Amino acid sequence: MVFYEPIAVGLSQLRANKLRSLLTLLGIVIGVAAVIGITSLGEGLRRTVMGEFASRGGGATVLVNPPREYERKDGRWTLRTWQEHLTSDDLKAFHDETEGIRTSVPGLSGSARLQYGKTTINAQYTGTSASFSESYSWPVARGRTLTDDDVLFARKVCLIGDKVSADLFQERNPVGEEIKLNGERYTVVGVLSQRIRFGQEQGDQIYIPYTTAQKRLTGNRFLNGITLFLDQIDAVEEAAETVRRVLRRRHEHGDEFRVRTSQQQMEGFDNVIGIMKAVAGGIAGISLLVGGIGIMNIMLVSVTERTREIGIRKAMGAKPGHLLFQFVAEAVILSLVGGSVGVLFGVGFGMGIEALISSLAGETPFTSVVSYQSVLWALLFASSIGLFFGVYPAFRASRLDPVEALRYE
């Protein structure tokens, strides 16, 4: 009964002063809703990006890129006095000296002017390998993918995205047709299925064997990047170190090549998401503090309004500890009610943003994730705010002189 009475009195105070209680709880509601919403969106974004990593080989990949053309000196970016490039020979050396490589996807890209009949469009070409479609989980909707023989013999064949197919061929089946890529004829062997990532259309690309791109378009053996796909995730760091050794041996500036693992990328992104959530959560926490100040203010008003009631209680034998517990409990109840409403608003906010992002991102799945831990911590923080800001008004109530309190009108 000792614990039930403060709860009942606290709820009755909420009902007796509805508007005042609503305005008091507004800061707590907004703060908790912001914390829940931001946490759920941050976790949803993290899972979405991790899903993208999984579709690109998961955590068992090593990404290799040549040194940047510019370096930072004396606070500004300047062009390097030397240049280093990844080559097809580097790709072969990686396979020869690195254990556990399942497959690799080299890449080089540039602008492409595509022509079919009287229709001409601008696009981007990418030189790649036969394992491109499987490695990046991008199935072919029509025809076939590139083959090892296409790469070996540098054939003039291409895979096209669904947007390129629609722009050049409209409703016709493009498989087997010839198109001109920068003035040279290429045979379309397949059309990739539609893919939209984060609202960006991916189907405006054309893919050709990287050997064909080197022979016909660039005139050298350079590559813009190489992605190595390994069999075991545990072998990634060892493979990355082997790649660095190969580059140091084969290139004068081998240490300047960028060798990253997908695990490092994921950890880096996790850190960025964590910082964003911490900053946004800190801003939301300000609303909770404002709400706590509102609770302290309303409890001080409540103590003043109930001075005579406090005097009667003390005259009937209520100890200071009883009154202290009574008013602290009322403040915590105020915070918990506001926190509960805030949780509902936060979940609704997350679901609304989820629907908006999903409509903009097309096929990229995005789900707002509300964890039990975030709800628990939000409610715990809200109740702590009520406890902290309710102590002073409760202390004032417990220290009132019963004789003076009974005289209060």
N, C-alpha and C positions, 0 to 999 in steps of 0.2 A: 504493500500500500504506500510505503514511503517513496518508492520509485515511480509508482503510477500517478500519484498526485501531481508532481511537477509537469509531467507530460500532459495530463488533462488540462491543467491550468494554462500551460503554454499554448495548446491548441485552442482553448477558449479565447485567449487573448488575440490569436490570429483571426478568429471569427468575429470578435467584437470590433476590431479595427481593420476591416478588410482593405480599404484603400491605403491606409498608412502602412499596413504590413506589405501590400503589393509593392509600393514605392521603395520600402526598405529592402525588400528581397531582390529588387531589380538588378542591383550590382552583382549579387551572388549568382542569380540566374544567368546573366550575360557572361560572367567569368567562367562558370562551369560549362556552359554551352560552348564557349570558345575553346576551352581546353579539350573537351570531348571531340568537338568537330575537327580541330586541328590535328589531334592525335590520330583520329580515324582516317583523315585524308592523308596524313603523312605515312601511315602504315599501308594504306591502299596504294599510294604512289610507289612505295618501296617494293611491294609485291608485284606491281605492274612492271616495274623496271627489271626486277629479278626474273619475271616471266619472259621478258625480252631477251635477257641474257641466256635463259634456258633454251630459247628458240634459236639462239646463235651459238650453240655448242655447250651451254651450261658453264660450269666452273672449270672445265678441263681444257682451256685454250690459252695459247700464248700469242700475243700480238706483237709484230715487229714492224717498225717504221723507220725510214731513214732520218738522219739528223735534220732539224729545221734549217731553212735557208738563212734565217736571221738569228742573231744572238743578242742578249741584253748586255750592254756595256755602258758604264757611267750613267745608269738610269734611263737609257734609251735603246731602242732596237736598231741594230746595224747589220748589214749584209755580211755574211761570213766571207773570209778570203779564200775559202776552199769549199768544195762540194763533194759529198759522198752519196752513193746511191745503192739501194738494194738491187740485186740482179738475179737472173734465173740461176746463175751458178751458186749464189748464196742459198737459194731454195733447195738445190740439189745437195749442198753441203749439210744443210739442216737435217735432211732426211738420212743422209749417210752417217751422221755422227750423233744424232739424238735418238734415244730409245723411246719406244712407246707412242710414236706418232701414228695416229690412225689415218689421218688424211690432212691435206693442207689446201688452203684457198689463197692463191696469190691474187693481187689486184692492181690494175692501173686504169685510169679513167681519163676522159676528156670530153669535149663537146662534139656533137654529131649532128650532121644535117641529113635527114632521112627523106627519101623520095620514093614514091610509088605512083606510077602513072603521072598525073598532073598535080598530085598532092605532095606538098613538101612541109615538113615540120622540123623543129629544133628539139633535140633531146640530148641525153648524156649516154655515152657508151662506157661499158666497163669490161675490161679484159679479165677473164677469170678461168677457172679450171672446171673439169668435168664433175667435181664433187660439190660445186657451188649450191645447186638446188637442194641436195640432201643435207648438207652441212647447215644451211640456214633455214631448213624446214620450210622451203618455199616450193610447193608442188607445181608441176606443169599441168595446165588445164587442157591443152591440146598439143598433139605431136609428142616430141621427145625432148630430153635435156641434151646438153652437150656431152660428148663422149671423149674417152682418152685418145681415140684415133683423131678426133677433130683437133685436139690440142697437139698431138704428135706431128701431124701433117700440116698444121697451121691452115686448116680449111676455112674458107670464106662462108661460114654459117653463123647463124645468130638465133638467140632466144630473145623474144620481145615481151615487154610488159603488156598488160591488158589495155592500158590507156593508149599506148603506141598502136596496138592492134586496132582499137576503135577509131583512132584518128586517121590511120592510113587506109584501113580496109573496111570500115563501117561494119556491116553484117557479114561480109565474106570471110571464109576460112583462109587465114594467111599461110597455113602450113604448106610448104612446097613452093610458095611464091618467092620472087626475087625483088629485093628492094635495093636502093642505092644508099650507101653509107659514105658520106663525103666523096661522092662521085664513083665509088666502086660497088660492084654488085655482090650482094650476099643473099644466100638462100635461107629463108625462115624455116627452122626445124621445129620450133615449139613456141607456145604462148604460155607465159606464167599466169597463175591464178591471181585474182585481185588481192592486193595487200595495202592496207592503210595503217600507218603507225603514227599515233599521237596527232591525228588529224592531217597527216601528210600523205599524199598519194605516192605510192612506190612504183606504180606501173608505167611511169614515163621514162623507163630505162631500156637500153638494148644491151644484151650480153653476148660477147664473142669470145673465142679462145684467146687466152692472153698471148700465146705465141703469134696468133694472127695480128693482134693489136701491135705487138712489137715489130713484126715484119712489115705490115702494111700501113700503120698509122704513125708510130713514133720513130721507127728506124733505129732502135737501140734495144738492149736487153734489160732496161731498167724496170723496176716495179715500185708502185706507190706504197705497197704494204703486203705483208704475208701474215695469214692467220693459221696457226698450227693447232690441230685438234688432236688431243691425246686420249688414250684409252682409259687412263686412271687419273683421277683428280689429285691423288697423292704424288704423282710424278710431275706435276706442273712446275714447281719451283726448281727442281733439278733440271728439267728440260729448259727452262728459261736461262739458267746459269750456263748450260751447254751452248745455247744460242749466243749468249754474250761472248763466250770464249771463241766461238767460230768467227764472230764478227771482229773481235780484236785481232785475230790471226790474219784475217783476210783483208782488213781495211786499216789504213793508217790512223783514221780517227774512229776506230771501232767502238770506243767507249761512248761516243756521242749518239750512237743509234739508240732509238727508244724501244726498249723491250719491256712489255707489261704483261702481266697475267690477268685473266678475267677476275680472279679473286681479289687482286689489288684494285681493280676498277670497282668491283662491288663494295669493297671495304671503303673506298673513297666516296662512293655514292652514299653509303650508309652514314658516313661521317657528315656529309653535307645535309642529308635529311635530318640527322640528329641535331645539328646546329640550327636548322630552320625551325624544327619543332621546339627547341629550347627557347629561341628568341621569341617565336610567336606565343609560346606558353607563358613566357615572362610578361609579355604585353597583356595577355589574358589575365595573368595573376594580378595585375594592377586593378582590374575590375573587381576581383575578389577582395582586394584590400579596401577599395572604395565601398564595397558592400559591407565589409566588416565595420568600417567607420559608421555606416548607416545603422547597423545593428546596435553599436554602442550608443549612438545618439538616441535611438528609439527606446533602448533599455533605460537610459537615464531619464527620459520622459516618463517611462512606465513607473520607475521608482518614485518620481515626483507625484504622479497621479495616484499612486497606491500607498502613499505615506501613512495615511490613517489605517489602512489594512495591515501594513507592517507593524504599526504600533499595537493594534489589537492582537496580532499573532504573538508579538513579544510579551505582551501582558498576560497572554494565556500560556506562556511557558516556552515559546519557540526559541531555540538557541540560535546564535549568530550563524553557526554552521548550517542549520536547516535553511535559513533564508539565503545564505550564500549558494547552497546547492540549488534552491528553487529558481533563482534568477539566472544562474549559469545554465541550468537545464533549459530554461525558456529560450536563452540566446542560441544554444546548440540546436534546439528544435527549429527555430527560425532559419538557421543556416541549412539544416538538413532538408527542410521543405523546399527552400530555394534551390539547393543542390539537386534535389530530385527532379524538380521542374526543369532545371538547367540541363540535366542528362537527357531528358526527352527532347528538348530543343536542339541539343548537340547532335543527337542521333538523326533527328529530322534534317538538320543542316547538312550533315555528312551525306545523307541519302539524296538530298537535293543537288549538291555539288556532284555527286556520283552520276546522277542522271544527266547533268549538263555536260560533264566531261565525256561520258559514254556517247552522247549524241554528237559531240565534236570530234571525238577520236576514232569514229568509225568502228573498224573491226578490233581495235585494241581494247581488250577487256580492262575495266577499271572498277574496283569494288571498294567502297568505304568499309574499313574494318574497325569495329568498335570492340575493344578487348575488355574482359572483365576487370583486368588490372587497372586500366585507365579509368573506368567507372568507379572502382573502389578508391583509387587515389584521389579522384576529384571529390568524392563525397567525404573522404577522410580530411582532405584539405579544407573543404567547406566547413565541416564541423569544428576543425581546429581554429578556423577564423572566428566562428561563433564563440568558441571557448575562450580564445584570447581576448576578443573585444567585449565579451560578456563579463569578464572577471571584475573589472573596475566598477561598473554599475552594481553588480552583485555585492561587492565589498562595501560600497556606499550604503546599500540597503541593510546589510548586516550590522553596520556601525551606527544606525539611527538610534537615538535615545527614545525609548518607548513613551515617556511622558511628553516630550516635544512632539513626537509623531501623533499621539492622540489629540493634541491640541490643534493639529494642522487641519485647516478647512479647505 
